[in-house]
Amino acid sequence: MQGEGGQSATSTSGPTLRSAPQDPNALPCRISAEYAGVSLRLESGPLFYQEDSLNLSQSKAIAWYLAPSSLKGETEAAKAQVLQWMDFAYSDVASAVGAWLSKSSNDPKRGKENVLAILKTLNNIMLANTFFVGERLSLADISLFSVLLPAFEVLDLPTKKKTVNVLRWFDTVKNQKIVMKVLSALSSGSTNVNLKAKGKVASNKVEQNIPIAAVKKEVVKEVSKVKTEVICFKDPFNVPVESNFDLQEFKNFFSSSLEKNSIKYFWENVDLKSYSLWFSEYNTPQTLTKTYLNYNLISGMFQRLENLKKYAFASVCVFGEDEKSSISGIWLWRGQDLIFPLADEWKADYQAYTWTKLNPKDDKTVKLVNQYLSWSGQDKNGLKFTQGKIFK
């Protein structure tokens, strides 16, 4: 394999991927190869991958083998979650979509009902998430996107809008540069992957109809798990801080006062012995596409840091325009060390950013904080402020 983002995944030599024309099961394989910079020799036939003595015939296995580590999850726990979502995509979701759109289906009406039930389930899960695992695109997203693509091509807009969180996620994945490139190549300029033309779904299909009762049971488990996590949250700051600075009072003042008055109040009252200032920068700005998606990225992080609000304040901004942008912000939190490792609930997103502790005695710090509190200026590369979001 070659480095991520390298050569095109279409070539006349190298590892061979065989698939039927417009086979949706080939999509995650080709996207994985494109992200890894692996050149593939493409042939027509049943889904099959060959490289030297290695032979693979399942879409999940091929996609996992070809994908770079960045798509598989950054931790062992994340990898397990990615694999779990891939299993769900290739079995339950693919079966439901096939039962609806395949000409050989005995009950397409039931199949469509099952697809809509799955979308409703996923919509609940994506309420506070940008991606299915962590804060970056993974094989979980690519797999679910690929098997849902035929359904999204025939669903009408009013139906899609009933699951607006899934629609937002779907568009986020679809608008990734590499995904768009592969879609264009796979379908000759159209994203319409038509299962009806095939007459059957993928060869790795497990069953014809998804057990909806089991899906609903999984949703109950997800909700119960979230509630349990909130109840069992272990507060690392269980001892009150000795400080005259009231963080919540500052937040209230900030929300109800003019910008210049809020900035003045901050510097006159902040206790930088009990609290510290930090600057955050998104690690991979080259992967950012639409600015509204950047805002969703920030919103998702803030939602997952709900338990941190009583100890922290932040102004995080998007700079630039579509296809050329950045995300950065200033943070104030209790203590002098990086706060996120102190609680498991705070660890989900912080590694996607570089964190720099700011010297409050430096004039550059004052200027930087004022800029982010006033939502103005440019980032270090000269990109102009676009939009911002406050964590309070």
URZIRA-V48596 format. One record per residue. PSI is psi as a letter, one per 40 degrees, with the letter a starting at -180 (NA if undefined). OMEGA is omega as a letter, one per 40 degrees, with the letter a starting at -180 (* if undefined). D_CENTER is the distance of its C-alpha to the mean C-alpha in Angstrom with 1 decimal. Layout:
BEGIN
{{PSI & OMEGA & D_CENTER} {PSI & OMEGA & D_CENTER}}
END
This chain:
BEGIN
{{i & i & 25.0} {i & a & 24.4} {i & a & 22.0} {h & i & 18.4} {e & a & 18.5} {b & a & 22.3} {i & i & 24.5} {i & a & 23.9} {f & i & 23.3} {h & a & 26.5} {i & i & 29.8} {e & i & 33.3} {i & i & 33.2} {a & i & 31.3} {i & a & 29.3} {h & i & 29.8} {h & i & 27.4} {h & i & 29.4} {i & i & 28.1} {i & i & 29.5} {h & i & 29.0} {f & i & 25.7} {h & a & 24.8} {d & i & 21.2} {e & i & 21.3} {e & a & 21.8} {d & i & 18.6} {d & i & 16.2} {d & a & 19.1} {d & i & 19.6} {d & i & 16.0} {d & i & 16.0} {d & a & 19.4} {d & i & 18.5} {d & a & 15.8} {e & a & 18.5} {f & a & 21.2} {h & i & 23.2} {h & a & 26.0} {i & i & 26.7} {h & a & 30.0} {h & i & 29.3} {i & a & 31.9} {i & i & 32.5} {a & i & 32.8} {i & a & 31.2} {h & a & 27.9} {h & i & 28.9} {h & i & 27.9} {h & i & 30.7} {h & a & 30.9} {b & a & 34.2} {e & a & 35.0} {h & i & 31.5} {h & i & 31.1} {i & a & 28.0} {e & i & 28.0} {h & a & 24.8} {d & a & 21.6} {d & a & 19.5} {d & a & 21.9} {d & a & 22.0} {d & a & 18.2} {d & a & 18.0} {d & a & 21.1} {d & a & 20.1} {i & i & 16.6} {i & a & 16.4} {d & a & 15.6} {d & i & 12.4} {e & a & 10.9} {e & a & 12.7} {h & a & 11.5} {d & i & 13.1} {i & i & 15.5} {d & i & 17.7} {d & i & 16.2} {d & i & 12.6} {d & i & 14.4} {d & i & 16.2} {d & i & 13.3} {d & i & 11.9} {d & i & 15.6} {d & i & 15.9} {d & i & 13.3} {d & i & 14.9} {d & i & 18.2} {d & a & 17.4} {d & a & 16.3} {e & i & 19.4} {c & a & 21.8} {d & a & 21.3} {d & i & 19.2} {d & i & 21.1} {d & a & 24.3} {d & i & 23.8} {d & i & 23.0} {d & i & 25.9} {d & i & 28.2} {d & a & 27.6} {e & a & 27.8} {h & i & 30.0} {d & a & 33.7} {e & a & 34.7} {h & i & 33.1} {d & a & 35.7} {g & a & 33.8} {d & i & 31.3} {d & i & 31.5} {d & i & 30.4} {d & i & 27.6} {d & i & 26.2} {d & i & 26.6} {d & i & 24.6} {d & a & 21.7} {d & i & 21.8} {d & i & 21.9} {d & i & 18.8} {d & i & 16.9} {d & i & 18.3} {d & a & 17.2} {d & i & 13.5} {d & i & 13.9} {d & a & 15.1} {d & a & 12.3} {e & i & 9.6} {d & a & 12.0} {f & a & 10.6} {i & i & 6.9} {d & i & 4.1} {i & a & 2.6} {d & i & 6.1} {h & i & 6.7} {a & a & 6.4} {e & i & 4.5} {i & i & 4.3} {h & i & 4.9} {i & i & 7.6} {d & i & 10.7} {d & i & 9.7} {d & a & 7.7} {d & a & 10.5} {d & i & 13.1} {d & i & 12.4} {d & a & 12.1} {d & a & 15.3} {d & i & 17.3} {e & a & 16.5} {d & i & 17.4} {d & i & 21.1} {d & a & 20.8} {d & i & 18.9} {d & a & 21.7} {e & i & 24.4} {h & i & 23.0} {i & a & 24.5} {d & i & 22.7} {d & i & 24.2} {d & i & 22.8} {d & a & 19.3} {e & i & 19.6} {d & i & 20.4} {g & a & 16.9} {d & i & 15.3} {d & i & 12.0} {d & i & 11.6} {d & i & 13.1} {d & i & 10.6} {d & a & 7.7} {d & i & 10.3} {d & i & 11.3} {d & i & 8.1} {d & a & 8.3} {d & a & 12.0} {e & i & 12.4} {h & a & 11.2} {d & a & 14.6} {d & i & 15.1} {d & i & 14.0} {d & a & 16.5} {d & a & 19.0} {d & i & 19.0} {d & a & 19.2} {d & a & 22.1} {d & a & 23.9} {d & a & 23.5} {e & i & 24.8} {f & i & 27.2} {e & i & 25.6} {i & i & 24.5} {e & a & 21.3} {g & i & 23.6} {h & a & 23.5} {h & i & 26.4} {d & a & 27.0} {d & a & 30.3} {d & i & 31.7} {d & a & 31.1} {e & i & 32.7} {i & i & 30.6} {a & a & 27.1} {i & a & 26.0} {e & a & 28.5} {e & i & 26.2} {h & a & 26.1} {d & a & 27.1} {i & a & 28.6} {d & a & 29.3} {h & i & 28.1} {h & i & 25.3} {h & a & 26.9} {d & i & 25.6} {d & i & 27.2} {d & i & 25.2} {d & i & 21.9} {d & i & 23.2} {d & i & 24.2} {d & i & 20.8} {d & i & 19.5} {d & i & 22.4} {d & i & 21.5} {d & a & 18.0} {d & i & 19.6} {d & i & 22.4} {d & i & 20.2} {d & i & 18.5} {d & i & 22.0} {d & i & 23.4} {d & i & 21.0} {d & a & 22.0} {d & a & 25.6} {e & a & 25.6} {h & i & 23.9} {h & a & 26.1} {h & a & 26.7} {e & i & 27.4} {g & a & 29.5} {e & i & 32.0} {h & a & 34.9} {i & i & 35.4} {i & i & 35.3} {g & a & 38.6} {i & i & 37.9} {e & a & 39.3} {h & i & 35.9} {h & a & 34.3} {d & a & 30.6} {d & i & 30.4} {d & i & 33.4} {d & i & 31.9} {d & i & 28.8} {d & i & 31.2} {d & a & 33.3} {d & a & 30.3} {d & a & 29.3} {e & a & 32.8} {i & i & 34.3} {i & a & 34.6} {d & a & 32.3} {d & i & 35.3} {d & i & 36.6} {d & i & 33.3} {d & i & 33.1} {d & i & 36.8} {d & a & 36.3} {d & a & 33.5} {d & i & 35.7} {d & a & 38.8} {d & a & 37.3} {h & i & 34.4} {h & a & 35.4} {e & i & 34.0} {d & i & 35.8} {d & i & 33.8} {i & i & 30.6} {i & i & 29.0} {h & a & 27.1} {i & i & 24.1} {h & a & 22.3} {i & i & 18.6} {h & i & 17.3} {h & a & 13.8} {d & a & 14.5} {g & i & 13.4} {d & i & 14.4} {e & i & 15.3} {e & a & 11.8} {i & a & 11.5} {c & a & 12.9} {h & a & 13.6} {d & i & 14.5} {d & i & 13.5} {d & i & 9.9} {d & i & 10.6} {d & i & 12.2} {d & i & 9.3} {d & i & 7.5} {d & a & 10.9} {d & i & 11.5} {d & i & 8.7} {d & a & 10.2} {d & a & 13.6} {d & a & 13.3} {e & i & 12.7} {f & a & 15.6} {d & a & 18.0} {e & a & 20.6} {e & a & 20.8} {d & a & 22.0} {e & i & 25.6} {e & a & 25.6} {i & i & 23.6} {i & i & 23.3} {i & i & 21.1} {h & a & 20.9} {h & a & 17.8} {i & i & 18.2} {h & i & 16.9} {i & i & 19.6} {a & a & 20.5} {i & i & 19.8} {h & i & 17.7} {e & i & 17.2} {g & a & 18.7} {i & i & 17.2} {i & i & 16.4} {h & i & 15.1} {i & a & 17.7} {i & i & 19.5} {i & a & 22.4} {i & i & 22.3} {h & i & 25.3} {i & a & 25.4} {h & a & 28.1} {i & a & 29.5} {e & a & 29.8} {i & i & 27.2} {h & a & 23.4} {d & a & 22.5} {d & i & 19.2} {e & a & 20.8} {e & i & 23.3} {h & a & 21.3} {d & a & 18.8} {e & a & 17.1} {e & a & 16.5} {e & a & 15.1} {d & a & 11.4} {e & a & 10.3} {d & a & 13.6} {e & i & 13.8} {e & a & 11.4} {i & i & 14.4} {h & a & 18.1} {h & a & 20.4} {h & i & 24.0} {h & a & 26.6} {i & i & 28.8} {h & a & 32.5} {e & i & 33.7} {e & a & 37.1} {h & i & 35.9} {d & i & 36.4} {d & i & 33.3} {d & i & 31.2} {d & i & 33.0} {d & a & 32.3} {d & i & 28.6} {d & i & 28.2} {d & i & 30.3} {d & a & 28.2} {d & i & 24.9} {d & a & 26.7} {e & i & 28.3} {g & a & 25.2} {i & i & 27.2} {a & a & 27.9} {i & i & 26.0} {a & a & 23.7} {e & a & 25.4} {e & i & 25.1} {e & i & 26.7} {h & a & 23.8} {i & i & 24.7} {h & i & 23.0} {d & i & 21.0} {i & a & 19.7} {i & i & 19.1} {h & a & 18.2} {h & i & 20.3} {h & a & 19.5} {NA & * & 22.6}}
END
